[in-house]
Amino acid sequence: MRLKNVFFVGICIFLTVACKQNTEKTDQDTEVAGYASFGKNISTADALNQMDALLQYEIMSVGDTIESKITAKVSEVCQAKGCWMTLNLENGKEVMVKFKDYGFFVPKDIAGKEVIVNGLAYVDDMSVEKQKHYAEDAGKKPSDIASIVQPKRTLSFEADGVLIKE
């Protein structure tokens, strides 16, 4: 009877140790040195530079999507919540970045900072109504908002993760 109890306790200890999940996280899992992370954890590896990102967009049509990672500087951020931002590419082109499922936001003071965005690149025909909404969020003058009168082909990106260079 005693041997049976020792055997039972041994099995319980073995199962407890064997089934215990490793909850320790390494620095690599939670943060990338020199960057603040938002949304899904991503790395800096394999990010396209501005020129390569522009080339990627040039071969795309409205409705096309491609998984991508882009490094660029922020030109504007939504001043209401930080729920979108625009990135500068080469030749004066910009990418409108929104965040997957409205699941996270970025700080409103990151204009001019370098970021890495990971997610889906796509080309969109943005309606007049959406353009005006984003112009209001950006704090544009009423006269600038009123001058928006036609849909615009937009280079767009749905980010699931963002790294902001510190």
N, C-alpha and C positions, 0 to 999 in steps of 0.2 A: 504494500500500500504506500509506503514511504517513497519508494523508487518511482511509483506512478506520479506522485506529486512533484517530485524533482523533475521528471521528464516533462510534465505539463508546464511547469514554470519555465523550463528551458525553451520549450516551443514558443511560449508567449514572448519571451525576451527576443528570440530569433526573429519572430514575425514583426515585432515592434521595430527592431533595428533594420530589417530588410525592407520594410514598407515605408520607412521614414523618408520623406521627400527632402532633397537637398534644397534648402531655402536660401543658402548663401549666394549672393550675386557678386560677380566680379565687376571691377570698374568698367570693363569693356561692355558688359551687359547693360549698364544703366547710364553711362555717360561717355562722351567722346572728349578727350582732352582739348581744351580751348574752345568748346562749343556748348551752347545751351540747347537742350533737346526738348522738342514739343511733339506730341502725338506718338506714333509708333517709334520705337528705338531703331535708328538707322546708323549706317557707318558712312565715312567719307569716301570709301572706295568706289571706283567706277562712275563717278559723277561726270557728266558732260560739261565742258566749258561753254561759254556763251556762244561762240561761233559754231561749235558742233550742235548745240541745241537748236540754233537758228536753222542750220542745214536740215536737221531732223524735221522741223516744222515745215520747211519749204516743200518737202515731198508729200506732205499730208493734205488731205481734203477734208471738208466739213464732214463730221461724223466718224472720221478715223480716230483711233486711240492707240497708244503705245505705252507700255511700261517704261518709265524713264527716271533718271536722277540727274538733276541740273544744279550747277553752281553758278550763282549770279548775285548781283547787288540789288537790294530792294530800292525801288524808286518811290512807292507810296504804300501806305497801310491804312486800312479802315480805321478812322478816328472814332467811330462809335464803339466798336468792340474788339477790333483786331481780328475780324473774321475773314478778311481777304487781304492780299497784298499784290503789288505788281513788281515784276522783276525786269531789269534792263538787260536786253540782249544787244548784239552788235547792230549797227546801222539804224539806231533809233527805234528798233522794235521792242515791244514789251510783251510779257507773259502775265496774264491774269491768273493768280493762284487762289483757289478756294480750298477749304479743308474738309476732308472726307467726313460725311455724315454730320457736318457742323460740330464735330467731336472735340475740337480744341481750337484755341485762338493763339495769336502771337502778340507780343508787346506792341503797343502803338507807336513806340519811339525808335523803331529799327530802320528807318529810311537811311540809305547810304551804307548799311552793313551788308556783309557777305553772308549768304545763306546757301544751304544745300537742301533741295526739296526732293522728296521721293514719292512717286505715285504714277498717275496716268496723265500723259500729255495728250491734248486733243485740240482740234480746231472747231470753233463755234461761230455761228452768226448771232451776235448779241443784239437783242431787240433795243429799240429806243428807250423803252421803259426801264430795262435793266441798266442801260448806260447812264440814264439820269439818276437812278437809285445809287449807283456806285459813285457818281460825281457828287451827290449830296453827302454820302458817307465820307468822301475825301475832303469835304469842306470847300468845294469849288464855289465860285461866285454864281449868283442867280443868272447872270447874263451868259456865263459859260454853259450852264445847265440848259438854258433855253435854246442855245445854238445846236443842241443835239437833235437832229431831225431824221436820221436814217439809220437802219441797222448797220452794224460794223462787223467785218470779219475779225475775229479775235483769236490770238494764240492763247490757249487756256491750259490749266493744269489743276488736277485734283490731287492734293498732297495728303498722304497718310502719315508722313513724318517730316519734320523740319529740324535742321540744325542751324543755329545762328552763331556765327563767329563772335567770340567775346573780345 
